Amino acid sequence: MADGQERFANLLGRAAMDVWGDMPRDIQEALFETAMKGHDAEREELARLLHERHPRTPSSEARSGRGAVGVKGHLIKGA
């Protein structure tokens, strides 16, 4: 990716993270899945970061003490 494109992608990514909690759930899921293509090892880390920055009402799993549910129902261990 050219330097200019990389810079704009970084700016857009930061903006998306800033407004993540205001986005509709389907948009969140689409962005998350697109960002994580080919990065399976980092899914939980990104889900945790987004959850910490923009917490939602805990699901029944989170209330049960088994962790918090992140993007698309992925369980975040220890949250």
C-alpha positions as CSV (number, residue, x, y, z in Angstrom):
1,M,0.0,0.0,0.0
2,A,1.4,3.4,-0.9
3,D,2.3,5.7,2.0
4,G,-0.6,8.0,1.4
5,Q,-3.1,5.1,1.3
6,E,-1.6,3.6,4.5
7,R,-1.9,6.9,6.3
8,F,-5.5,7.3,5.3
9,A,-6.3,3.7,6.2
10,N,-4.8,4.4,9.6
11,L,-6.9,7.6,10.0
12,L,-10.0,5.8,9.0
13,G,-9.3,2.9,11.3
14,R,-8.8,5.3,14.3
15,A,-12.0,7.1,13.4
16,A,-13.9,3.8,13.3
17,M,-12.6,2.8,16.7
18,D,-13.6,6.2,18.1
19,V,-17.2,5.9,17.0
20,W,-17.5,2.1,17.3
21,G,-20.1,2.2,20.1
22,D,-22.3,4.4,18.0
23,M,-22.3,2.1,14.9
24,P,-25.1,-0.3,14.3
25,R,-24.2,-3.9,15.2
26,D,-24.3,-5.2,11.6
27,I,-21.8,-2.5,10.6
28,Q,-19.5,-3.4,13.6
29,E,-19.6,-7.0,12.6
30,A,-18.8,-6.3,9.0
31,L,-15.9,-4.1,9.9
32,F,-14.6,-6.5,12.4
33,E,-14.8,-9.5,10.1
34,T,-13.2,-7.6,7.3
35,A,-10.3,-6.4,9.5
36,M,-9.8,-9.9,10.9
37,K,-9.5,-11.7,7.5
38,G,-6.2,-13.6,7.7
39,H,-5.6,-12.5,11.3
40,D,-7.4,-15.2,13.3
41,A,-4.8,-15.1,16.1
42,E,-5.6,-11.5,16.8
43,R,-9.5,-11.8,16.9
44,E,-9.8,-12.0,20.7
45,E,-7.3,-9.2,21.3
46,L,-9.2,-6.8,19.0
47,A,-12.6,-7.9,20.4
48,R,-11.3,-7.2,23.9
49,L,-10.0,-3.8,23.0
50,L,-13.3,-2.8,21.4
51,H,-15.2,-4.1,24.3
52,E,-13.1,-2.2,26.8
53,R,-13.4,1.0,24.9
54,H,-17.1,0.6,24.2
55,P,-18.8,-1.7,26.7
56,R,-22.3,-2.9,26.0
57,T,-24.9,-4.3,28.3
58,P,-23.5,-7.7,29.5
59,S,-25.0,-10.8,27.9
60,S,-26.3,-13.7,30.0
61,E,-22.9,-15.4,29.5
62,A,-21.1,-12.3,30.9
63,R,-23.4,-12.2,33.8
64,S,-22.8,-15.8,34.5
65,G,-19.1,-15.1,35.1
66,R,-17.9,-16.9,32.0
67,G,-16.6,-13.8,30.4
68,A,-17.9,-11.0,28.2
69,V,-19.2,-11.5,24.7
70,G,-17.4,-9.4,22.1
71,V,-18.0,-8.9,18.4
72,K,-20.3,-11.5,16.8
73,G,-20.7,-13.4,20.0
74,H,-17.0,-14.3,20.5
75,L,-16.4,-15.0,24.2
76,I,-13.7,-12.8,25.6
77,K,-11.9,-14.8,28.3
78,G,-11.4,-13.0,31.6
79,A,-13.5,-10.0,30.7
